Amino acid sequence: MAAIVKSMSATRVLVTGASGFLGGYVVRDLREHGHEVFATGRDERALARVADAPHRLVGDLCALATTDLAVDAVIHCAALSTPWGPWRDFRATNVEGTGHVADFVRRNAVRRLVHVSSPSVYAARRDRLGIREHEVDEENRLNGYIRSKIAAERLLRDALAAGDVPELVIVRPRGLIGVGDPSLLPRLLDVHDRIGVPLFDGGENLIDVTAVENVATALRLAVTGGDATGGVYNITNGDPRRFRDLIGQLLDLLGRTPRLRRMNRRTAWAAATVLETVCGVLPGRPEPPLTRYTLSTIAYSQTLDISRAQDELGYHPTVGLDDALARVAAHLGGAS
């Protein structure tokens, strides 16, 4: 294991993607802990909610190519995160965009880059329990998002080796939930309301999710701690749940009667393959109602080992999963 490299406590931090779900929480957490935070993102209104005017940089990642700013660290949250889309879009945002961030770090002599990657790189058509950070198939091509996140990590490791990025920490947070979540739980609820939630293996499969506040904490810890020579850290709530229990708890909090549909994994995988093929040639390439990546996350058990983050970052979840679900349900107008 590489030696743990600790730098001076950073006081000035640039957060990319600050107008997004995770980025907004990261900005608030850093400010609450005494850091001076600069927020960059494309949504000016969202940035105004999390950062003061002098600390807002409106624009996409390309704008960093001409941005001069003295900061101690960058937390790179910005990404295109979706199970479906053209490769050119994933490449432009997640690979080339990350390259712009690395160039910003080099030009501005920034000490540390904390990169938000994704446990999607572990996706597979099988159960996987206690996944460690090195257990990645570098040739995973299940979708463009996975391919782009693997490529972005490789790009940053090359930049580290070249000395363009002095210190690098990579964080892979799993299944973010919280107030303002635009993706995970809203997608599940939309499927529930339209056709019913698919249930595989009786819903016994284990899944890991993470309160977004805990991810913000982990990223703050990564600014000054951990293995800065390219260390990678899984982040979850450390509380795997059976899929049927998790969705059942959320629906109960929302006061909704569960609509669950038992499905066969093999049949669903074949259907998703056909749907992806058909949608891939239709005009506009519409997102299929079911993708193989989605199945890899809800039809099979997948849990992450977070012991490295606990040992080296000092990470410990502060918001429990039950509390996180209750907050989301209350925000969505759940039953009292």
Stockholm file with secondary structure:
# STOCKHOLM 1.0

chainA/1-336         MAAIVKSMSATRVLVTGASGFLGGYVVRDLREHGHEVFATGRDERALARVADAPHRLVGDLCALATTDLAVDAVIHCAALSTPWGPWRDFRATNVEGTGHVADFVRRNAVRRLVHVSSPSVYAARRDRLGIREHEVDEENRLNGYIRSKIAAERLLRDALAAGDVPELVIVRPRGLIGVGDPSLLPRLLDVHDRIGVPLFDGGENLIDVTAVENVATALRLAVTGGDATGGVYNITNGDPRRFRDLIGQLLDLLGRTPRLRRMNRRTAWAAATVLETVCGVLPGRPEPPLTRYTLSTIAYSQTLDISRAQDELGYHPTVGLDDALARVAAHLGGAS
#=GR chainA/1-336 SS CCCCCCCCCCCEEEEETTTSHHHHHHHHHHHHTTCEEEEEESCHHHHHHHSCGGGEEESCGGGGGGCCCCCSEEEECCCCCCSCCCHHHHIIIIIIHHHHHHHHHHHTTCSEEEEECCGGGGCCSSCEEEECTTCCCTTCCSSHHHHHHHHHHHHHHHHHHHTSSSEEEEEEECSEESTTCCSHHHHHHHHHHHTCEEEEGGGTCEECCEEHHHHHHHHHHHHHSSCTEEEEEEECCSCCEEHHHHHHHHHHHTTCCCCEEEECHHHHHHHHHHHHHHHHHSTTCCCCSSCHHHHHHHSSCEEECCHHIIIIICCCCCSCHHHHHHHHHHHTTCCC
#=GC SS_cons         CCCCCCCCCCCEEEEETTTSHHHHHHHHHHHHTTCEEEEEESCHHHHHHHSCGGGEEESCGGGGGGCCCCCSEEEECCCCCCSCCCHHHHIIIIIIHHHHHHHHHHHTTCSEEEEECCGGGGCCSSCEEEECTTCCCTTCCSSHHHHHHHHHHHHHHHHHHHTSSSEEEEEEECSEESTTCCSHHHHHHHHHHHTCEEEEGGGTCEECCEEHHHHHHHHHHHHHSSCTEEEEEEECCSCCEEHHHHHHHHHHHTTCCCCEEEECHHHHHHHHHHHHHHHHHSTTCCCCSSCHHHHHHHSSCEEECCHHIIIIICCCCCSCHHHHHHHHHHHTTCCC
//
